[in-house]
Amino acid sequence: MKKYNFSPGPANLSDSVLELTKNNILEYKDTGISILEISHRSEEFQLILHQTKENLSKLLHIPKNYHILLLQGGATFHNTFIANNIEHQKSLTNLITGSWGQNTYEDFLKIRNTNKILLKNEQIEEFLDNQLLKAHKVSDYMHITSNETIEGIQIRDFNKIQSNLIIDGSSDIGSYQFEWDNVAYLYAGAQKNLGIPGVTLSIIRDDFIKQNNNSVYLNLKKLVEKDSLLNTPPTFSIYILKLVTDWMIKEGGVSYFEKQSIEYSNLVYSLLERYDKYVSIPVESYSRSRMNIVFNFKNEDYENLFIKESLSNNILGIKGHRNVGGIRISLYNSVDEHMLKFLLEFMESFFKKL
Ligand code: PMP
């Protein structure tokens, strides 16, 4: 029985992607072998890699002076990878708006110096409008987490920040358009908007890539020179990334998903606001994530009942992260109209009977 997957990741995949995957697991094109068995040096895989990068460039409007790398190790590996590849003499700041940004800061500090700016969700808008920025030293590079998956806090206007950004875009990549002007490095695990775990996408501006003596898998320049094929890449995860990006282009690209996520998240947030007798939303409206909607019941018994009833209604993955509790509904790109309608009806009928 098909369930409705609203989990924070690994996330829901569109049915058309699953259908194609199913066929190609049995046999990929006319190769006589499964996509799971295919060599990363084969012509077929070279084509998959090439087309995946083309899809990403097209969807995200990646300028010519950026390189695309597809690595293993998840977004977590990037804490180590990036800290080892930023030139030592460059200054760095971590802008922290939630748990993932905090983790990155702590990992960076084990490897190199960095400054920290800690922002509460209600300070983000003011910060972006440059009021607070003036009080801080502007660094050569600033790390941000564009969407804090656990707390449901998003910084979509990061183009306003006057620093070269290093962005963890794991949980909102491909859901809105932005300019590349102040982006030096963007990385994202694929398992939310772009596919399944196992591959992490990096998009790196030319001038960030410097020669160093790092060991092989920490050596950004070598990995770029070998075009993601320095060692065996996660072939199957890359293949799914290709299918998901094909699907995204067919649906209408990032602008289509941006419109969808505005509409869907507005519907859920406004329903919650209508029932503010029972629930509260901890994030103020400017910084509310369109990907992960976090809220709390004022009465804990209702919260437990909500989770229990969601499960018996085949809705999966909406229990909040263990560190913050509450409820978290993830509305990634693959959540379609039917799923959303089902969710809204469930929520509305739950609140009505309280
Ligand atoms: N950053 C963000 C914003 C995330 O949501 C996650 C995972 N949920 C991570 C980093 C860690 O990613 P990974 O599990 O791929 O290492």
Residues whose N, C-alpha, C, O or C-beta is under 5 A from the ligand:
A	BS01	PMP	G73 G74 A75 T76 F77 W100 N147 T149 D168 S170 S171 G189
